[in-house]
C-alpha cells in the first residue's frame, strides 16, 4: 500500500506537459499579451552575424532584455544602432524556446528624448571640429567651369532630375552619377564609397575624373538625414582631393557634411547653380568684350591716322627736300676729290724726300761683306785657340787619371780579387772556403777557388 501523503500520489486534474509544449505555450502567451510594446533602454553587446540580422541587449539599471532586429527591418531603421545609445524600441515580445528566454523583436527604433539626437550630433561635431576637419583653411576652390561633374545621390527621385535640369538651363556639362542609398542601413557606407571611388579615378583614364562633386539628397526628418552625419561620410569628404558641394535637405537642414564640404548649397538645385555659371551671361559678357575691343581698336587706328597726317604736314614737299640733299651730295663729292688730290701730292713729295736720303744697295752689300769677313776671321782664330786649350787640359787630366788608376798597381805585381758578382773582395774574412773568385792581373783574368 502506498501512503496517501506520499509524493508519488497522482496529481489530480493537473495536465502533464512536455518541455516543448510548455515552452511554446509560454511563447504564444507572450506574443498574445505583448503584441506591440515600446521599451526604453540603453543598447549594449551589439553583434551583426553573417546573416545580416542584429542581436543586442536593451538594458537599464536593474534588468536586461534581449532584442533582435531582422535584416530587412535593420535597413529601414532611422537610427544607426550604437552601443551606449539610449533608444526607444517598438516591437513585439516573443521567446526562444530552445533557450527558454524571452526577447523583443524590433520593428522601429528612435532616440530616447526629443533632444537626444541633436545632442549626439553636437558632440560628434565638436569632436570632428577638434580634429581640424572643418577648418576653413582646408576648403578648396570650386572650378569656374568644370568639364565633368560627379553626383552622389539616389538614382531615383527628384534630386538628380533637378540637378540635371538646372545644369541644362545654365551650362550643360558632362555628368557622372554614382547611385547610392541616401537613408537607412548601409547608406553611409555607400555614400563614403562613392566619394572615395570618384577621388580614386585616374586623371586620364577611361572614365573621366570629375572636376567637382555634388553630394545631394532631398529633404526629410533629422533621422532621414542621419547618413550624412556619420563619421565615415564626413571623413571621406575631408580626404577627397576633388572639391565637394554638399546639398542635403532643405535650406533649414544642416548636416555634418555641410561643415566639411568645400561649399554648402541649401538645395540640390542651388548646388547645380554653384557648380556652373550661366552660359548666356558668359556669351553676353564675351559679346560686350568684343564690342569694347572693336571700339577701342577703331579709336586707336583713328588716332594713329591723325598723328600720321600731322607728321606729314610738318615734313614739307619731298621733291624739294630731295633736290637740296642732292646738291649737298655734289658739294661733298667735290670737296672729297680735292682733298684726295692734295693728300696724294703730299705723300709723293714725302716719298721723294726719303728716297734721296737712302744709300745705294751695292754699297751697303759691299760694306756688309767686309764686316762679315772680319767676323769670320776672328771666329776662326777664337775656335782654334779654344781647341788648343782643351787639348792641353785633356792631356794633363789623362796623365793624372793614369797615375790614380789601379792598373799601375797591377803592373807592379799586385792582383785584384773579385767574387762571382764581380765585386772586389777586400777582406780575407769575407772569403769562404770553396768560393770561386776571379783574379785580375795586369794582362788578364783567371778563375780560382779558395781552399783554406
Secondary structure, 3 states (H helix, E strand, C coil): CCCCCCCCCCCCCCCCCCHHHHHHHHHHHHHHHCCCEEEEEEEEEEECCCCCCEEEEEECCCCEEEEEECHHHHCCCCCCCCCCCEEEEEEEEEEECCCCEEEEEEEEEEECCCCHHHHHHHHHHHHHHHCCCCCHHHCCCCCCCCCEEEEEECCCCHHHHHHHHHHHHHCCCEEEEEECCCCCCCHHHHHHHHHHHHHCCCCCCCCCCCCEEEEEECCCCCCCCHHHHCHHHHHHHHHCCCEEEEEECCCCCCCHHHHHCCEECCCHHHHHHHHCCCHHHHHHHHHHHHHHHHHHHHHHHHHHHHHHHHHHHHHCCHHHHHHHHHHHHHHHHHHHHHHHHHHHHHHHHHHHHHHHHCCCHHHHHHHHHHHHHHHHHHHHHHHHHHHHHHHHHHHHHHHHHHHHCCHHHHHCCCCEEECCCCCECCCHHHCCCCCEEEEEECCEEEEEECCC
